[in-house]
Amino acid sequence: MPLVSREQLFAAFFFAVFLILLYQLYLFLSAFFAPLLWAAVLALTFYPLTTSLARLFRGNRTLAAFALVLAVTVVAILPSFFLGSVVVRETTRAYRRVHLAVQQGELLQLIEQLRASRLGGLWSHVAPWFAQFNVDLSELVLRSSNWISDQIVGHATSLARNLLVSVAYFVFMLVALFFLFRDGDAMAARLRDLLPMEREHKDEVFARLYATLTAVVQSMVLTAATQGLLAGLGFWLIGGFSFSVLLAFLTALASLIPIAGAFLVWGSASLVLALTGHPAQAAGLALWSALFVSTADNWIKPLFIGGRARLPTFPLLISILGGLKVYGFLGVFLGPVVLTILLAFIDIYRELYREAALTRVVVAQEPRDRAASG
């Protein structure tokens, strides 16, 4: 048996220690996974402004990154904290309202009104399905509202209970965001240099990943914020709901789900208004939502994203729901990002490596063809 050379032994030792160190780094960073991921989401959302600010500050990227972190904190983070507190209050109030309506039989009265309305024929087809599976509609509504309330209030309670940890995570996220704004290009260049690929292939990989990642994150954030804001205006000014901020928040979350996600919220709200004796408000809310809320992504994506974010609908839905189950709310962003990276690598493999392999086959076949013809 041939002896292991000194170079092979060194390579085995080097990569073993390298993998151990990478694993240790993973253990260190795993405790800060959430703030790091939020910093990455914010960095990808606002990173295009870094170059403009760097030019404004005459190439001083440190000052540009600090100004951008301050702007993101004032414009996005602090309003999110205020919005979260309002959502928690309205969630608690809405849950109590639903619980009281179930106890006082108002839900049963609503069902009777539904049976007497023009939609009664549709209900006559749906009611046997509920009866077949022994589904108590009142209990179903109560449990659904209870689950939503527990999810939202539970996260807020956890943040309040672990106030010191939450503040530490918030500060860590801002620090990570600062370095991503300032040194993001240098970090990407160092990572690109580590890849065992040819330079043009590495440039292609990073260009594709940057374009698709920023497109996906920006499209999701902008679409959710815009649809939530427009829906909130409709719920407040047209529908007259006392918990319009909560409904706007749910609309923003639902807008992340493809195939009429926002419709699930504003359609249900319009139906409730119609069944409770407010047909004009129901029609107005439905018209406003159909014209402006559900069509917002049709002009947001071409205006801000262009043609960069083209993900297949069904895999996108699976990635969002799967990410939500595995990682919680962060999975709503992480799932599509993982899908984006996977599809980008598939496209790169198909366009670069497969074409290169076919080219090598053709080049190798030509001498044989010439020899055979000779």
C-alpha positions in Angstrom: 0.0 0.0 0.0 1.4 3.4 -0.9 2.1 5.6 2.1 0.2 8.8 2.6 2.3 11.8 1.4 3.1 14.7 3.7 0.9 17.0 1.5 -2.1 14.6 1.8 -1.7 14.4 5.5 -1.5 18.1 5.8 -4.6 18.6 3.6 -6.6 16.1 5.7 -5.5 17.8 9.0 -6.1 21.3 7.6 -9.7 20.6 6.4 -10.6 18.6 9.5 -9.6 21.5 11.7 -11.3 23.9 9.3 -14.6 22.0 9.5 -14.4 21.8 13.3 -13.8 25.6 13.5 -16.7 26.2 11.1 -18.9 24.0 13.3 -17.9 26.0 16.4 -18.6 29.2 14.6 -22.1 27.8 13.7 -22.7 27.1 17.4 -21.7 30.6 18.4 -23.9 32.2 15.8 -26.9 29.9 16.2 -28.0 31.7 19.3 -28.2 34.9 17.2 -29.9 33.4 14.2 -33.0 35.5 14.4 -31.3 39.0 14.7 -28.8 38.0 12.0 -31.5 37.0 9.7 -33.5 40.2 10.3 -30.3 42.2 9.7 -29.9 40.3 6.4 -33.5 41.0 5.4 -33.2 44.7 6.2 -29.8 44.9 4.4 -31.1 43.3 1.2 -34.1 45.6 1.3 -32.2 48.9 1.8 -28.7 48.0 0.4 -29.1 49.8 -2.9 -29.2 53.1 -1.0 -25.6 52.4 0.3 -23.9 53.4 -2.9 -25.9 56.6 -3.2 -25.1 57.6 0.4 -21.4 56.7 -0.1 -21.3 59.1 -3.0 -23.1 61.7 -0.9 -20.5 61.3 1.8 -17.6 61.3 -0.7 -16.8 57.6 -0.5 -17.0 57.4 3.3 -18.8 54.0 3.6 -18.6 54.1 7.4 -20.6 57.3 7.6 -23.0 56.1 4.9 -23.6 52.9 6.8 -24.2 54.7 10.1 -26.6 57.1 8.4 -28.5 54.3 6.7 -28.8 52.3 10.0 -30.2 55.4 11.7 -32.6 56.0 8.8 -33.8 52.3 8.8 -34.3 52.5 12.6 -36.4 55.6 12.4 -38.3 54.7 9.2 -38.8 50.9 9.6 -37.8 49.5 13.0 -39.3 51.9 15.5 -42.7 52.2 13.6 -42.7 48.3 13.6 -42.5 48.3 17.4 -45.3 50.8 17.7 -47.4 48.8 15.1 -46.7 45.6 17.0 -48.1 47.1 20.3 -51.2 48.3 18.5 -51.7 44.9 16.9 -51.4 43.1 20.3 -54.0 45.4 21.9 -56.4 45.1 19.0 -55.9 41.3 18.9 -56.8 41.0 22.6 -59.9 43.2 22.0 -61.0 41.3 18.9 -60.6 38.0 20.7 -62.8 39.1 23.5 -65.3 40.4 21.0 -65.5 37.1 19.2 -65.6 35.1 22.5 -68.5 37.3 23.7 -70.3 36.9 20.4 -70.0 33.1 20.6 -71.2 33.0 24.2 -74.2 35.3 23.5 -75.3 33.4 20.4 -74.5 36.2 18.0 -72.7 33.8 15.7 -75.8 31.6 15.5 -77.9 34.6 14.6 -75.4 35.4 11.9 -75.7 31.9 10.5 -79.5 32.3 10.5 -79.2 35.6 8.6 -76.9 33.8 6.1 -79.5 31.1 5.6 -82.2 33.7 5.0 -80.0 35.7 2.5 -79.3 35.0 -1.1 -76.3 33.1 -0.1 -78.6 30.7 1.8 -78.6 28.3 -1.1 -74.8 28.0 -0.9 -75.0 27.5 2.8 -77.5 24.6 2.3 -74.8 22.8 0.4 -72.0 23.6 2.9 -74.0 22.8 6.1 -74.2 19.0 5.4 -70.4 18.9 5.0 -70.0 20.4 8.5 -72.6 18.1 9.9 -70.9 15.0 8.3 -67.7 15.7 10.2 -69.4 16.9 13.4 -67.9 20.4 13.0 -69.2 23.0 15.4 -68.9 26.2 13.5 -69.0 28.3 16.7 -66.3 26.2 18.3 -64.2 26.4 15.1 -64.4 30.2 14.9 -63.6 30.5 18.6 -60.6 28.2 18.4 -59.3 29.9 15.2 -59.5 33.3 16.9 -57.9 31.9 20.0 -55.0 30.5 18.0 -54.4 33.8 16.2 -54.6 35.7 19.5 -52.2 33.2 21.2 -49.7 33.5 18.4 -49.5 37.3 18.3 -49.9 37.9 22.0 -47.5 35.1 22.8 -44.7 36.6 20.8 -45.2 40.0 22.4 -45.4 38.5 25.9 -42.2 36.6 25.2 -40.4 39.8 24.1 -41.7 41.6 27.2 -40.7 38.8 29.6 -37.2 38.6 28.2 -36.7 42.3 27.9 -33.0 42.3 28.5 -32.5 39.5 25.9 -34.7 41.4 23.4 -32.8 44.6 23.9 -29.5 42.7 23.4 -30.8 41.1 20.2 -32.0 44.4 18.9 -28.6 46.0 19.5 -26.9 43.0 17.9 -29.1 43.3 14.9 -28.3 47.0 14.5 -24.5 46.2 14.8 -24.8 43.4 12.2 -26.8 45.7 9.9 -24.1 48.4 10.1 -21.4 46.0 9.1 -23.5 44.5 6.3 -24.1 48.0 4.9 -20.5 49.0 5.3 -18.6 45.8 4.4 -21.2 43.8 2.5 -19.3 44.1 -0.8 -16.0 43.1 0.8 -17.6 40.1 2.6 -19.2 38.9 -0.7 -15.8 39.3 -2.4 -14.0 37.2 0.2 -16.7 34.5 0.0 -16.4 34.6 -3.8 -12.7 34.1 -3.6 -13.2 30.9 -1.5 -15.4 29.2 -4.0 -13.5 26.5 -6.1 -14.9 27.8 -9.4 -13.6 29.7 -12.3 -13.8 33.5 -12.0 -16.5 34.0 -14.7 -18.6 31.3 -13.1 -18.2 32.8 -9.6 -19.2 36.3 -11.0 -22.2 34.7 -12.7 -23.3 33.0 -9.5 -23.0 36.0 -7.3 -24.6 38.4 -9.8 -27.6 36.0 -10.2 -27.9 35.4 -6.4 -27.7 39.1 -5.6 -30.3 40.0 -8.2 -32.8 37.3 -7.3 -32.3 37.7 -3.5 -32.8 41.4 -3.4 -35.7 41.1 -5.8 -37.5 38.5 -3.7 -36.9 40.3 -0.4 -37.8 43.7 -1.7 -40.9 42.5 -3.5 -42.2 40.7 -0.4 -41.5 43.6 1.9 -42.9 46.3 -0.4 -45.9 44.3 -1.4 -46.9 43.3 2.1 -46.4 46.9 3.4 -48.3 48.5 0.6 -51.2 46.0 0.6 -51.4 46.2 4.4 -51.5 50.0 4.3 -54.1 50.2 1.6 -56.3 47.5 3.2 -56.0 49.3 6.6 -57.3 52.5 5.1 -60.2 50.6 3.6 -61.0 48.8 6.9 -60.9 52.1 8.8 -62.5 54.6 6.5 -64.9 52.4 4.6 -65.6 49.4 6.8 -65.5 51.3 10.1 -63.9 48.4 11.9 -62.7 49.1 15.4 -59.6 46.8 15.0 -58.6 47.9 11.5 -54.9 47.8 12.3 -55.1 44.1 13.2 -57.0 43.4 9.9 -54.3 45.4 8.0 -51.6 43.4 9.7 -53.3 40.1 8.8 -53.8 41.4 5.2 -50.0 42.1 5.0 -49.2 38.6 6.2 -51.7 37.0 3.9 -50.3 39.0 0.9 -47.1 37.0 1.2 -49.1 33.9 0.3 -49.6 33.6 -3.5 -53.0 32.9 -5.1 -55.2 35.6 -3.6 -53.8 35.7 -0.1 -55.0 39.2 0.7 -58.5 38.3 -0.5 -58.9 35.9 2.3 -58.9 38.8 4.8 -60.7 41.6 2.9 -63.1 39.2 1.4 -64.1 37.9 4.8 -64.4 41.4 6.2 -66.7 42.4 3.3 -68.8 39.3 3.9 -69.1 40.1 7.6 -70.3 43.7 6.7 -72.8 42.4 4.3 -74.2 39.8 6.7 -74.5 42.3 9.6 -76.6 44.7 7.7 -74.0 47.0 6.0 -74.3 46.2 2.3 -73.1 49.7 1.1 -69.9 49.4 3.3 -69.4 45.8 2.2 -69.6 46.8 -1.5 -67.4 49.8 -1.0 -64.7 47.8 0.9 -64.8 45.0 -1.7 -64.5 47.5 -4.6 -61.6 49.4 -2.9 -59.8 46.2 -2.1 -60.3 44.6 -5.5 -59.1 47.7 -7.4 -56.2 48.8 -5.1 -55.3 46.2 -2.6 -55.2 43.0 -4.6 -53.7 44.7 -7.6 -50.9 46.5 -5.8 -48.3 43.8 -6.6 -49.1 44.2 -10.3 -47.5 47.7 -10.3 -45.1 47.3 -7.4 -43.1 44.5 -8.9 -42.6 46.1 -12.4 -41.9 49.4 -10.8 -39.4 48.4 -8.1 -38.4 44.8 -9.0 -38.6 44.6 -12.8 -38.3 41.0 -14.1 -35.9 39.7 -11.5 -38.3 38.0 -9.1 -40.0 35.3 -11.2 -40.7 32.3 -8.9 -43.1 29.5 -9.7 -46.3 29.9 -7.7 -46.7 26.4 -6.2 -43.1 26.0 -5.0 -43.3 29.5 -3.7 -46.4 28.6 -1.7 -44.8 25.5 -0.3 -41.6 27.3 0.6 -43.6 30.0 2.5 -45.7 27.5 4.4 -42.8 25.2 5.1 -40.6 28.1 6.2 -43.4 29.3 8.5 -43.7 25.9 10.1 -39.9 25.4 10.5 -38.7 28.8 11.4 -41.8 30.7 12.5 -42.5 34.2 11.1 -38.9 34.5 9.9 -39.6 31.5 7.6 -41.9 33.6 5.5 -38.8 35.4 4.3 -36.3 32.5 4.6 -38.4 30.0 2.7 -38.5 32.0 -0.6 -34.9 32.9 -0.2 -33.9 29.3 0.0 -36.1 28.5 -3.0 -34.5 31.4 -4.9 -31.0 30.2 -4.2 -31.9 26.6 -5.2 -33.5 27.8 -8.5 -30.5 30.1 -9.2 -28.1 27.2 -8.7 -30.2 25.0 -11.0 -30.2 27.7 -13.7 -26.5 28.3 -13.3 -25.8 24.6 -13.6 -28.0 24.3 -16.7 -26.6 27.3 -18.4 -22.9 27.0 -17.5 -21.9 23.5 -16.6 -24.3 21.5 -18.8 -23.5 23.7 -21.8 -19.7 23.4 -21.0 -20.1 19.6 -20.9 -21.9 19.5 -24.2 -19.2 21.7 -25.7 -16.5 19.3 -24.5 -18.4 16.4 -26.0 -18.7 18.1 -29.4 -15.0 19.1 -29.4 -14.0 15.6 -28.6 -16.3 14.1 -31.3 -14.9 16.3 -34.1 -11.5 14.6 -34.4 -13.2 11.2 -34.5 -15.5 12.4 -37.2 -12.6 13.7 -39.3 -10.6 10.5 -38.8 -13.6 8.4 -39.9 -14.2 10.5 -42.9 -10.5 10.3 -43.8 
